[in-house]
């Protein structure tokens, strides 16, 4: 509601936490202010991004994939990239490149249901898409 139901003037929310009318003093107590999210910490899993499909299948071109950064105390690097499976929404784990030539710009992930994706990175190390 942006206008006062009593006199039709504009409601203002600068003076108090509820929208109020400057003319007659009416306050709208049914208003609930939006909750602010706390900024996340990249090392604790707060940094996430969405990646587009960049492969050759026209059926998959509308699918996006969420990639998060997570701290791992057991890994030697300390920070892991965790993609979410685009088909079932579960976290995916790194899979070895078994028998393939290692491409530094590609990393293969699998989820618990054996869905497989490849994350492709650009020259500067950012993820550019998945296939």
MIFIBA-537216 format. One record per atom (N, C-alpha, C): residue number from 1; residue in three letters; atom name; x, y, z. Coordinates in steps of 0.2 Angstrom, whole numbers, plus 5000, padded with zeros to 4 digits. Example, Ala and Ser with C-alpha at 12.3 -4.5 7.8 and 13.67 -1.06 7.14 Angstrom:
<pts>
<n=1 res=ALA atom=N px=5066 py=4972 pz=5039>;
<n=1 res=ALA atom=CA px=5062 py=4978 pz=5039>;
<n=1 res=ALA atom=C px=5066 py=4984 pz=5039>;
<n=2 res=SER atom=N px=5064 py=4989 pz=5035>;
<n=2 res=SER atom=CA px=5068 py=4995 pz=5036>;
<n=2 res=SER atom=C px=5064 py=5000 pz=5039>;
</pts>
This chain:
<pts>
<n=1 res=UNK atom=N px=5004 py=4994 pz=5000>;
<n=1 res=UNK atom=CA px=5000 py=5000 pz=5000>;
<n=1 res=UNK atom=C px=5004 py=5006 pz=5000>;
<n=2 res=UNK atom=N px=5003 py=5011 pz=4995>;
<n=2 res=UNK atom=CA px=5007 py=5017 pz=4995>;
<n=2 res=UNK atom=C px=5003 py=5023 pz=4997>;
<n=3 res=UNK atom=N px=4997 py=5023 pz=4997>;
<n=3 res=UNK atom=CA px=4992 py=5028 pz=4999>;
<n=3 res=UNK atom=C px=4989 py=5027 pz=5006>;
<n=4 res=UNK atom=N px=4987 py=5032 pz=5009>;
<n=4 res=UNK atom=CA px=4984 py=5032 pz=5016>;
<n=4 res=UNK atom=C px=4977 py=5030 pz=5015>;
<n=5 res=UNK atom=N px=4974 py=5025 pz=5018>;
<n=5 res=UNK atom=CA px=4967 py=5024 pz=5017>;
<n=5 res=UNK atom=C px=4962 py=5029 pz=5020>;
<n=6 res=UNK atom=N px=4964 py=5033 pz=5025>;
<n=6 res=UNK atom=CA px=4960 py=5038 pz=5028>;
<n=6 res=UNK atom=C px=4960 py=5045 pz=5023>;
<n=7 res=UNK atom=N px=4965 py=5047 pz=5021>;
<n=7 res=UNK atom=CA px=4965 py=5054 pz=5017>;
<n=7 res=UNK atom=C px=4968 py=5053 pz=5010>;
<n=8 res=UNK atom=N px=4971 py=5048 pz=5008>;
<n=8 res=UNK atom=CA px=4973 py=5047 pz=5001>;
<n=8 res=UNK atom=C px=4980 py=5050 pz=5000>;
<n=9 res=UNK atom=N px=4983 py=5052 pz=5005>;
<n=9 res=UNK atom=CA px=4990 py=5055 pz=5004>;
<n=9 res=UNK atom=C px=4995 py=5049 pz=5004>;
<n=10 res=UNK atom=N px=5001 py=5051 pz=5002>;
<n=10 res=UNK atom=CA px=5006 py=5046 pz=5001>;
<n=10 res=UNK atom=C px=5009 py=5044 pz=5008>;
<n=11 res=UNK atom=N px=5010 py=5037 pz=5009>;
<n=11 res=UNK atom=CA px=5013 py=5035 pz=5015>;
<n=11 res=UNK atom=C px=5021 py=5035 pz=5015>;
<n=12 res=UNK atom=N px=5024 py=5037 pz=5020>;
<n=12 res=UNK atom=CA px=5031 py=5038 pz=5021>;
<n=12 res=UNK atom=C px=5034 py=5033 pz=5026>;
<n=13 res=UNK atom=N px=5040 py=5030 pz=5025>;
<n=13 res=UNK atom=CA px=5042 py=5025 pz=5030>;
<n=13 res=UNK atom=C px=5049 py=5028 pz=5032>;
<n=14 res=UNK atom=N px=5050 py=5034 pz=5032>;
<n=14 res=UNK atom=CA px=5057 py=5037 pz=5034>;
<n=14 res=UNK atom=C px=5057 py=5038 pz=5042>;
<n=15 res=UNK atom=N px=5051 py=5040 pz=5045>;
<n=15 res=UNK atom=CA px=5051 py=5042 pz=5052>;
<n=15 res=UNK atom=C px=5051 py=5035 pz=5056>;
<n=16 res=UNK atom=N px=5048 py=5030 pz=5054>;
<n=16 res=UNK atom=CA px=5047 py=5024 pz=5058>;
<n=16 res=UNK atom=C px=5048 py=5018 pz=5054>;
<n=17 res=UNK atom=N px=5048 py=5012 pz=5057>;
<n=17 res=UNK atom=CA px=5049 py=5006 pz=5053>;
<n=17 res=UNK atom=C px=5043 py=5004 pz=5049>;
<n=18 res=UNK atom=N px=5037 py=5007 pz=5051>;
<n=18 res=UNK atom=CA px=5031 py=5005 pz=5047>;
<n=18 res=UNK atom=C px=5029 py=5011 pz=5043>;
<n=19 res=UNK atom=N px=5026 py=5010 pz=5037>;
<n=19 res=UNK atom=CA px=5024 py=5016 pz=5033>;
<n=19 res=UNK atom=C px=5019 py=5020 pz=5037>;
<n=20 res=UNK atom=N px=5019 py=5026 pz=5037>;
<n=20 res=UNK atom=CA px=5015 py=5031 pz=5040>;
<n=20 res=UNK atom=C px=5013 py=5037 pz=5036>;
<n=21 res=UNK atom=N px=5007 py=5040 pz=5038>;
<n=21 res=UNK atom=CA px=5005 py=5046 pz=5034>;
<n=21 res=UNK atom=C px=5007 py=5052 pz=5038>;
<n=22 res=UNK atom=N px=5010 py=5056 pz=5034>;
<n=22 res=UNK atom=CA px=5012 py=5063 pz=5037>;
<n=22 res=UNK atom=C px=5007 py=5067 pz=5039>;
<n=23 res=UNK atom=N px=5001 py=5067 pz=5035>;
<n=23 res=UNK atom=CA px=4995 py=5071 pz=5036>;
<n=23 res=UNK atom=C px=4991 py=5069 pz=5042>;
<n=24 res=UNK atom=N px=4989 py=5063 pz=5043>;
<n=24 res=UNK atom=CA px=4985 py=5061 pz=5049>;
<n=24 res=UNK atom=C px=4988 py=5057 pz=5054>;
<n=25 res=UNK atom=N px=4994 py=5054 pz=5053>;
<n=25 res=UNK atom=CA px=4997 py=5050 pz=5058>;
<n=25 res=UNK atom=C px=4995 py=5042 pz=5057>;
<n=26 res=UNK atom=N px=4992 py=5040 pz=5052>;
<n=26 res=UNK atom=CA px=4990 py=5033 pz=5051>;
<n=26 res=UNK atom=C px=4996 py=5029 pz=5050>;
<n=27 res=UNK atom=N px=4997 py=5023 pz=5053>;
<n=27 res=UNK atom=CA px=5003 py=5019 pz=5052>;
<n=27 res=UNK atom=C px=5000 py=5012 pz=5050>;
<n=28 res=UNK atom=N px=5003 py=5009 pz=5045>;
<n=28 res=UNK atom=CA px=5001 py=5002 pz=5043>;
<n=28 res=UNK atom=C px=5005 py=4997 pz=5046>;
<n=29 res=UNK atom=N px=5003 py=4994 pz=5051>;
<n=29 res=UNK atom=CA px=5006 py=4989 pz=5055>;
<n=29 res=UNK atom=C px=5006 py=4982 pz=5052>;
<n=30 res=UNK atom=N px=5002 py=4981 pz=5047>;
<n=30 res=UNK atom=CA px=5003 py=4975 pz=5043>;
<n=30 res=UNK atom=C px=5009 py=4974 pz=5039>;
<n=31 res=UNK atom=N px=5012 py=4979 pz=5038>;
<n=31 res=UNK atom=CA px=5018 py=4979 pz=5033>;
<n=31 res=UNK atom=C px=5024 py=4976 pz=5037>;
<n=32 res=UNK atom=N px=5027 py=4971 pz=5033>;
<n=32 res=UNK atom=CA px=5033 py=4968 pz=5036>;
<n=32 res=UNK atom=C px=5039 py=4970 pz=5032>;
<n=33 res=UNK atom=N px=5044 py=4973 pz=5034>;
<n=33 res=UNK atom=CA px=5050 py=4975 pz=5030>;
<n=33 res=UNK atom=C px=5054 py=4969 pz=5028>;
<n=34 res=UNK atom=N px=5057 py=4969 pz=5022>;
<n=34 res=UNK atom=CA px=5060 py=4964 pz=5019>;
<n=34 res=UNK atom=C px=5066 py=4962 pz=5023>;
<n=35 res=UNK atom=N px=5068 py=4956 pz=5024>;
<n=35 res=UNK atom=CA px=5074 py=4954 pz=5028>;
<n=35 res=UNK atom=C px=5080 py=4954 pz=5024>;
<n=36 res=UNK atom=N px=5085 py=4957 pz=5027>;
<n=36 res=UNK atom=CA px=5091 py=4958 pz=5023>;
<n=36 res=UNK atom=C px=5096 py=4952 pz=5024>;
<n=37 res=UNK atom=N px=5099 py=4949 pz=5019>;
<n=37 res=UNK atom=CA px=5103 py=4944 pz=5019>;
<n=37 res=UNK atom=C px=5110 py=4946 pz=5022>;
<n=38 res=UNK atom=N px=5113 py=4942 pz=5026>;
<n=38 res=UNK atom=CA px=5120 py=4944 pz=5028>;
<n=38 res=UNK atom=C px=5125 py=4942 pz=5022>;
<n=39 res=UNK atom=N px=5130 py=4946 pz=5021>;
<n=39 res=UNK atom=CA px=5134 py=4944 pz=5016>;
<n=39 res=UNK atom=C px=5138 py=4938 pz=5017>;
<n=40 res=UNK atom=N px=5139 py=4933 pz=5013>;
<n=40 res=UNK atom=CA px=5142 py=4927 pz=5014>;
<n=40 res=UNK atom=C px=5150 py=4928 pz=5013>;
<n=41 res=UNK atom=N px=5153 py=4923 pz=5016>;
<n=41 res=UNK atom=CA px=5160 py=4923 pz=5016>;
<n=41 res=UNK atom=C px=5162 py=4917 pz=5010>;
<n=42 res=UNK atom=N px=5166 py=4919 pz=5006>;
<n=42 res=UNK atom=CA px=5168 py=4915 pz=5000>;
<n=42 res=UNK atom=C px=5171 py=4908 pz=5003>;
<n=43 res=UNK atom=N px=5175 py=4908 pz=5008>;
<n=43 res=UNK atom=CA px=5178 py=4902 pz=5011>;
<n=43 res=UNK atom=C px=5173 py=4898 pz=5014>;
<n=44 res=UNK atom=N px=5167 py=4900 pz=5016>;
<n=44 res=UNK atom=CA px=5162 py=4896 pz=5020>;
<n=44 res=UNK atom=C px=5157 py=4894 pz=5016>;
<n=45 res=UNK atom=N px=5157 py=4895 pz=5009>;
<n=45 res=UNK atom=CA px=5152 py=4893 pz=5005>;
<n=45 res=UNK atom=C px=5147 py=4898 pz=5002>;
<n=46 res=UNK atom=N px=5148 py=4905 pz=5004>;
<n=46 res=UNK atom=CA px=5144 py=4910 pz=5002>;
<n=46 res=UNK atom=C px=5144 py=4912 pz=4995>;
<n=47 res=UNK atom=N px=5150 py=4911 pz=4991>;
<n=47 res=UNK atom=CA px=5151 py=4913 pz=4985>;
<n=47 res=UNK atom=C px=5148 py=4908 pz=4980>;
<n=48 res=UNK atom=N px=5143 py=4910 pz=4976>;
<n=48 res=UNK atom=CA px=5140 py=4906 pz=4971>;
<n=48 res=UNK atom=C px=5139 py=4909 pz=4964>;
<n=49 res=UNK atom=N px=5139 py=4906 pz=4959>;
<n=49 res=UNK atom=CA px=5138 py=4909 pz=4952>;
<n=49 res=UNK atom=C px=5134 py=4904 pz=4948>;
<n=50 res=UNK atom=N px=5131 py=4906 pz=4943>;
<n=50 res=UNK atom=CA px=5127 py=4902 pz=4938>;
<n=50 res=UNK atom=C px=5131 py=4901 pz=4932>;
<n=51 res=UNK atom=N px=5131 py=4895 pz=4929>;
<n=51 res=UNK atom=CA px=5135 py=4894 pz=4923>;
<n=51 res=UNK atom=C px=5130 py=4892 pz=4918>;
<n=52 res=UNK atom=N px=5131 py=4894 pz=4911>;
<n=52 res=UNK atom=CA px=5127 py=4892 pz=4906>;
<n=52 res=UNK atom=C px=5130 py=4885 pz=4903>;
<n=53 res=UNK atom=N px=5125 py=4881 pz=4899>;
<n=53 res=UNK atom=CA px=5128 py=4876 pz=4895>;
<n=53 res=UNK atom=C px=5131 py=4878 pz=4889>;
<n=54 res=UNK atom=N px=5137 py=4876 pz=4887>;
<n=54 res=UNK atom=CA px=5140 py=4878 pz=4881>;
<n=54 res=UNK atom=C px=5142 py=4873 pz=4876>;
<n=55 res=UNK atom=N px=5138 py=4867 pz=4877>;
<n=55 res=UNK atom=CA px=5139 py=4861 pz=4873>;
<n=55 res=UNK atom=C px=5135 py=4862 pz=4866>;
<n=56 res=UNK atom=N px=5134 py=4856 pz=4863>;
<n=56 res=UNK atom=CA px=5131 py=4856 pz=4857>;
<n=56 res=UNK atom=C px=5124 py=4853 pz=4857>;
<n=57 res=UNK atom=N px=5121 py=4851 pz=4862>;
<n=57 res=UNK atom=CA px=5115 py=4848 pz=4863>;
<n=57 res=UNK atom=C px=5109 py=4854 pz=4863>;
<n=58 res=UNK atom=N px=5105 py=4854 pz=4859>;
<n=58 res=UNK atom=CA px=5100 py=4860 pz=4859>;
<n=58 res=UNK atom=C px=5095 py=4859 pz=4865>;
<n=59 res=UNK atom=N px=5094 py=4852 pz=4867>;
<n=59 res=UNK atom=CA px=5089 py=4851 pz=4873>;
<n=59 res=UNK atom=C px=5092 py=4854 pz=4880>;
<n=60 res=UNK atom=N px=5099 py=4855 pz=4880>;
<n=60 res=UNK atom=CA px=5102 py=4857 pz=4886>;
<n=60 res=UNK atom=C px=5103 py=4864 pz=4887>;
<n=61 res=UNK atom=N px=5102 py=4868 pz=4881>;
<n=61 res=UNK atom=CA px=5105 py=4875 pz=4881>;
<n=61 res=UNK atom=C px=5101 py=4880 pz=4886>;
<n=62 res=UNK atom=N px=5095 py=4878 pz=4888>;
<n=62 res=UNK atom=CA px=5092 py=4882 pz=4893>;
<n=62 res=UNK atom=C px=5094 py=4880 pz=4901>;
<n=63 res=UNK atom=N px=5098 py=4875 pz=4902>;
<n=63 res=UNK atom=CA px=5099 py=4873 pz=4908>;
<n=63 res=UNK atom=C px=5105 py=4877 pz=4911>;
<n=64 res=UNK atom=N px=5104 py=4879 pz=4917>;
<n=64 res=UNK atom=CA px=5110 py=4883 pz=4921>;
<n=64 res=UNK atom=C px=5112 py=4879 pz=4927>;
<n=65 res=UNK atom=N px=5118 py=4880 pz=4929>;
<n=65 res=UNK atom=CA px=5121 py=4876 pz=4934>;
<n=65 res=UNK atom=C px=5124 py=4881 pz=4939>;
<n=66 res=UNK atom=N px=5123 py=4879 pz=4946>;
<n=66 res=UNK atom=CA px=5125 py=4883 pz=4951>;
<n=66 res=UNK atom=C px=5132 py=4880 pz=4954>;
<n=67 res=UNK atom=N px=5137 py=4885 pz=4954>;
<n=67 res=UNK atom=CA px=5144 py=4883 pz=4957>;
<n=67 res=UNK atom=C px=5145 py=4887 pz=4963>;
<n=68 res=UNK atom=N px=5147 py=4883 pz=4968>;
<n=68 res=UNK atom=CA px=5149 py=4886 pz=4975>;
<n=68 res=UNK atom=C px=5156 py=4885 pz=4976>;
<n=69 res=UNK atom=N px=5159 py=4889 pz=4981>;
<n=69 res=UNK atom=CA px=5165 py=4888 pz=4983>;
<n=69 res=UNK atom=C px=5164 py=4886 pz=4991>;
<n=70 res=UNK atom=N px=5168 py=4881 pz=4992>;
<n=70 res=UNK atom=CA px=5167 py=4878 pz=4999>;
<n=70 res=UNK atom=C px=5174 py=4877 pz=5002>;
<n=71 res=UNK atom=N px=5175 py=4878 pz=5008>;
<n=71 res=UNK atom=CA px=5181 py=4876 pz=5012>;
<n=71 res=UNK atom=C px=5181 py=4869 pz=5013>;
<n=72 res=UNK atom=N px=5187 py=4866 pz=5012>;
<n=72 res=UNK atom=CA px=5188 py=4859 pz=5014>;
<n=72 res=UNK atom=C px=5194 py=4858 pz=5018>;
<n=73 res=UNK atom=N px=5194 py=4856 pz=5024>;
<n=73 res=UNK atom=CA px=5200 py=4855 pz=5028>;
<n=73 res=UNK atom=C px=5204 py=4849 pz=5026>;
<n=74 res=UNK atom=N px=5201 py=4844 pz=5023>;
<n=74 res=UNK atom=CA px=5205 py=4838 pz=5021>;
<n=74 res=UNK atom=C px=5209 py=4839 pz=5014>;
<n=75 res=UNK atom=N px=5207 py=4844 pz=5010>;
<n=75 res=UNK atom=CA px=5210 py=4844 pz=5003>;
<n=75 res=UNK atom=C px=5217 py=4848 pz=5004>;
<n=76 res=UNK atom=N px=5221 py=4847 pz=5000>;
<n=76 res=UNK atom=CA px=5228 py=4850 pz=5000>;
<n=76 res=UNK atom=C px=5227 py=4858 pz=4998>;
<n=77 res=UNK atom=N px=5222 py=4859 pz=4994>;
<n=77 res=UNK atom=CA px=5221 py=4866 pz=4992>;
<n=77 res=UNK atom=C px=5217 py=4870 pz=4997>;
<n=78 res=UNK atom=N px=5213 py=4867 pz=5000>;
<n=78 res=UNK atom=CA px=5209 py=4871 pz=5005>;
<n=78 res=UNK atom=C px=5202 py=4873 pz=5003>;
<n=79 res=UNK atom=N px=5202 py=4875 pz=4997>;
<n=79 res=UNK atom=CA px=5195 py=4877 pz=4994>;
<n=79 res=UNK atom=C px=5193 py=4873 pz=4988>;
<n=80 res=UNK atom=N px=5187 py=4871 pz=4988>;
<n=80 res=UNK atom=CA px=5184 py=4867 pz=4983>;
<n=80 res=UNK atom=C px=5179 py=4870 pz=4979>;
<n=81 res=UNK atom=N px=5178 py=4869 pz=4973>;
<n=81 res=UNK atom=CA px=5173 py=4871 pz=4969>;
<n=81 res=UNK atom=C px=5167 py=4865 pz=4969>;
<n=82 res=UNK atom=N px=5161 py=4867 pz=4971>;
<n=82 res=UNK atom=CA px=5156 py=4862 pz=4971>;
<n=82 res=UNK atom=C px=5150 py=4864 pz=4967>;
<n=83 res=UNK atom=N px=5150 py=4861 pz=4961>;
<n=83 res=UNK atom=CA px=5144 py=4862 pz=4956>;
<n=83 res=UNK atom=C px=5138 py=4858 pz=4959>;
<n=84 res=UNK atom=N px=5132 py=4861 pz=4957>;
<n=84 res=UNK atom=CA px=5126 py=4857 pz=4959>;
<n=84 res=UNK atom=C px=5123 py=4854 pz=4953>;
<n=85 res=UNK atom=N px=5121 py=4847 pz=4953>;
<n=85 res=UNK atom=CA px=5119 py=4844 pz=4948>;
<n=85 res=UNK atom=C px=5113 py=4847 pz=4944>;
<n=86 res=UNK atom=N px=5113 py=4848 pz=4938>;
<n=86 res=UNK atom=CA px=5107 py=4852 pz=4935>;
<n=86 res=UNK atom=C px=5101 py=4848 pz=4934>;
<n=87 res=UNK atom=N px=5101 py=4841 pz=4935>;
<n=87 res=UNK atom=CA px=5096 py=4837 pz=4934>;
<n=87 res=UNK atom=C px=5092 py=4835 pz=4941>;
<n=88 res=UNK atom=N px=5096 py=4834 pz=4946>;
<n=88 res=UNK atom=CA px=5093 py=4832 pz=4953>;
<n=88 res=UNK atom=C px=5095 py=4837 pz=4959>;
<n=89 res=UNK atom=N px=5099 py=4842 pz=4957>;
<n=89 res=UNK atom=CA px=5100 py=4847 pz=4963>;
<n=89 res=UNK atom=C px=5105 py=4845 pz=4968>;
<n=90 res=UNK atom=N px=5109 py=4839 pz=4967>;
<n=90 res=UNK atom=CA px=5113 py=4837 pz=4973>;
<n=90 res=UNK atom=C px=5120 py=4839 pz=4971>;
<n=91 res=UNK atom=N px=5124 py=4840 pz=4976>;
<n=91 res=UNK atom=CA px=5131 py=4842 pz=4975>;
<n=91 res=UNK atom=C px=5135 py=4837 pz=4971>;
<n=92 res=UNK atom=N px=5140 py=4839 pz=4967>;
<n=92 res=UNK atom=CA px=5144 py=4834 pz=4963>;
<n=92 res=UNK atom=C px=5151 py=4834 pz=4966>;
<n=93 res=UNK atom=N px=5155 py=4829 pz=4965>;
<n=93 res=UNK atom=CA px=5162 py=4828 pz=4967>;
<n=93 res=UNK atom=C px=5166 py=4828 pz=4961>;
<n=94 res=UNK atom=N px=5172 py=4829 pz=4962>;
<n=94 res=UNK atom=CA px=5177 py=4829 pz=4956>;
<n=94 res=UNK atom=C px=5178 py=4822 pz=4954>;
<n=95 res=UNK atom=N px=5179 py=4820 pz=4948>;
<n=95 res=UNK atom=CA px=5180 py=4814 pz=4945>;
<n=95 res=UNK atom=C px=5187 py=4814 pz=4942>;
<n=96 res=UNK atom=N px=5191 py=4809 pz=4942>;
<n=96 res=UNK atom=CA px=5197 py=4809 pz=4939>;
<n=96 res=UNK atom=C px=5196 py=4808 pz=4931>;
<n=97 res=UNK atom=N px=5201 py=4811 pz=4927>;
<n=97 res=UNK atom=CA px=5200 py=4811 pz=4920>;
<n=97 res=UNK atom=C px=5202 py=4804 pz=4917>;
<n=98 res=UNK atom=N px=5202 py=4799 pz=4920>;
<n=98 res=UNK atom=CA px=5204 py=4792 pz=4918>;
<n=98 res=UNK atom=C px=5206 py=4791 pz=4911>;
<n=99 res=UNK atom=N px=5212 py=4790 pz=4909>;
<n=99 res=UNK atom=CA px=5214 py=4788 pz=4903>;
<n=99 res=UNK atom=C px=5214 py=4794 pz=4898>;
<n=100 res=UNK atom=N px=5212 py=4800 pz=4899>;
<n=100 res=UNK atom=CA px=5211 py=4805 pz=4895>;
<n=100 res=UNK atom=C px=5217 py=4810 pz=4896>;
<n=101 res=UNK atom=N px=5219 py=4813 pz=4891>;
<n=101 res=UNK atom=CA px=5224 py=4818 pz=4892>;
<n=101 res=UNK atom=C px=5222 py=4824 pz=4896>;
<n=102 res=UNK atom=N px=5226 py=4826 pz=4901>;
<n=102 res=UNK atom=CA px=5223 py=4831 pz=4906>;
<n=102 res=UNK atom=C px=5223 py=4838 pz=4902>;
<n=103 res=UNK atom=N px=5217 py=4840 pz=4902>;
<n=103 res=UNK atom=CA px=5216 py=4847 pz=4899>;
<n=103 res=UNK atom=C px=5216 py=4852 pz=4905>;
<n=104 res=UNK atom=N px=5220 py=4856 pz=4906>;
<n=104 res=UNK atom=CA px=5220 py=4861 pz=4912>;
<n=104 res=UNK atom=C px=5214 py=4865 pz=4913>;
<n=105 res=UNK atom=N px=5210 py=4866 pz=4907>;
<n=105 res=UNK atom=CA px=5204 py=4870 pz=4907>;
<n=105 res=UNK atom=C px=5198 py=4867 pz=4908>;
<n=106 res=UNK atom=N px=5198 py=4860 pz=4910>;
<n=106 res=UNK atom=CA px=5192 py=4856 pz=4910>;
<n=106 res=UNK atom=C px=5193 py=4852 pz=4917>;
<n=107 res=UNK atom=N px=5187 py=4851 pz=4920>;
<n=107 res=UNK atom=CA px=5187 py=4847 pz=4926>;
<n=107 res=UNK atom=C px=5180 py=4844 pz=4926>;
<n=108 res=UNK atom=N px=5181 py=4837 pz=4927>;
<n=108 res=UNK atom=CA px=5175 py=4833 pz=4927>;
<n=108 res=UNK atom=C px=5172 py=4831 pz=4934>;
<n=109 res=UNK atom=N px=5165 py=4832 pz=4934>;
<n=109 res=UNK atom=CA px=5162 py=4831 pz=4941>;
<n=109 res=UNK atom=C px=5156 py=4826 pz=4940>;
<n=110 res=UNK atom=N px=5155 py=4822 pz=4945>;
<n=110 res=UNK atom=CA px=5149 py=4817 pz=4945>;
<n=110 res=UNK atom=C px=5145 py=4818 pz=4951>;
<n=111 res=UNK atom=N px=5138 py=4817 pz=4951>;
<n=111 res=UNK atom=CA px=5134 py=4817 pz=4957>;
<n=111 res=UNK atom=C px=5133 py=4809 pz=4959>;
<n=112 res=UNK atom=N px=5129 py=4808 pz=4964>;
<n=112 res=UNK atom=CA px=5128 py=4802 pz=4967>;
<n=112 res=UNK atom=C px=5124 py=4797 pz=4962>;
<n=113 res=UNK atom=N px=5120 py=4800 pz=4958>;
<n=113 res=UNK atom=CA px=5116 py=4796 pz=4953>;
<n=113 res=UNK atom=C px=5120 py=4795 pz=4946>;
<n=114 res=UNK atom=N px=5127 py=4797 pz=4946>;
<n=114 res=UNK atom=CA px=5131 py=4796 pz=4941>;
<n=114 res=UNK atom=C px=5130 py=4800 pz=4935>;
<n=115 res=UNK atom=N px=5127 py=4806 pz=4936>;
<n=115 res=UNK atom=CA px=5127 py=4811 pz=4931>;
<n=115 res=UNK atom=C px=5134 py=4814 pz=4930>;
<n=116 res=UNK atom=N px=5136 py=4816 pz=4924>;
<n=116 res=UNK atom=CA px=5143 py=4818 pz=4923>;
<n=116 res=UNK atom=C px=5142 py=4825 pz=4919>;
<n=117 res=UNK atom=N px=5146 py=4830 pz=4922>;
<n=117 res=UNK atom=CA px=5147 py=4836 pz=4918>;
<n=117 res=UNK atom=C px=5154 py=4838 pz=4918>;
<n=118 res=UNK atom=N px=5156 py=4843 pz=4913>;
<n=118 res=UNK atom=CA px=5163 py=4845 pz=4913>;
<n=118 res=UNK atom=C px=5162 py=4853 pz=4914>;
<n=119 res=UNK atom=N px=5166 py=4855 pz=4919>;
<n=119 res=UNK atom=CA px=5167 py=4863 pz=4919>;
<n=119 res=UNK atom=C px=5173 py=4865 pz=4915>;
<n=120 res=UNK atom=N px=5172 py=4870 pz=4911>;
<n=120 res=UNK atom=CA px=5177 py=4873 pz=4907>;
<n=120 res=UNK atom=C px=5179 py=4880 pz=4910>;
<n=121 res=UNK atom=N px=5186 py=4881 pz=4910>;
<n=121 res=UNK atom=CA px=5188 py=4887 pz=4913>;
<n=121 res=UNK atom=C px=5191 py=4891 pz=4907>;
<n=122 res=UNK atom=N px=5191 py=4898 pz=4908>;
<n=122 res=UNK atom=CA px=5195 py=4902 pz=4903>;
<n=122 res=UNK atom=C px=5202 py=4903 pz=4905>;
<n=123 res=UNK atom=N px=5206 py=4907 pz=4901>;
<n=123 res=UNK atom=CA px=5213 py=4908 pz=4902>;
<n=123 res=UNK atom=C px=5214 py=4910 pz=4909>;
<n=124 res=UNK atom=N px=5210 py=4915 pz=4912>;
<n=124 res=UNK atom=CA px=5212 py=4918 pz=4918>;
<n=124 res=UNK atom=C px=5209 py=4914 pz=4924>;
<n=125 res=UNK atom=N px=5206 py=4908 pz=4923>;
<n=125 res=UNK atom=CA px=5204 py=4904 pz=4928>;
<n=125 res=UNK atom=C px=5197 py=4904 pz=4930>;
<n=126 res=UNK atom=N px=5193 py=4909 pz=4928>;
<n=126 res=UNK atom=CA px=5186 py=4909 pz=4929>;
<n=126 res=UNK atom=C px=5182 py=4903 pz=4925>;
<n=127 res=UNK atom=N px=5177 py=4901 pz=4928>;
<n=127 res=UNK atom=CA px=5173 py=4896 pz=4925>;
<n=127 res=UNK atom=C px=5169 py=4899 pz=4919>;
<n=128 res=UNK atom=N px=5169 py=4897 pz=4913>;
<n=128 res=UNK atom=CA px=5166 py=4900 pz=4908>;
<n=128 res=UNK atom=C px=5159 py=4896 pz=4906>;
<n=129 res=UNK atom=N px=5158 py=4890 pz=4908>;
<n=129 res=UNK atom=CA px=5152 py=4886 pz=4906>;
<n=129 res=UNK atom=C px=5153 py=4879 pz=4908>;
<n=130 res=UNK atom=N px=5148 py=4875 pz=4906>;
<n=130 res=UNK atom=CA px=5148 py=4868 pz=4907>;
<n=130 res=UNK atom=C px=5146 py=4864 pz=4901>;
<n=131 res=UNK atom=N px=5148 py=4858 pz=4901>;
<n=131 res=UNK atom=CA px=5145 py=4854 pz=4895>;
<n=131 res=UNK atom=C px=5145 py=4846 pz=4898>;
</pts>
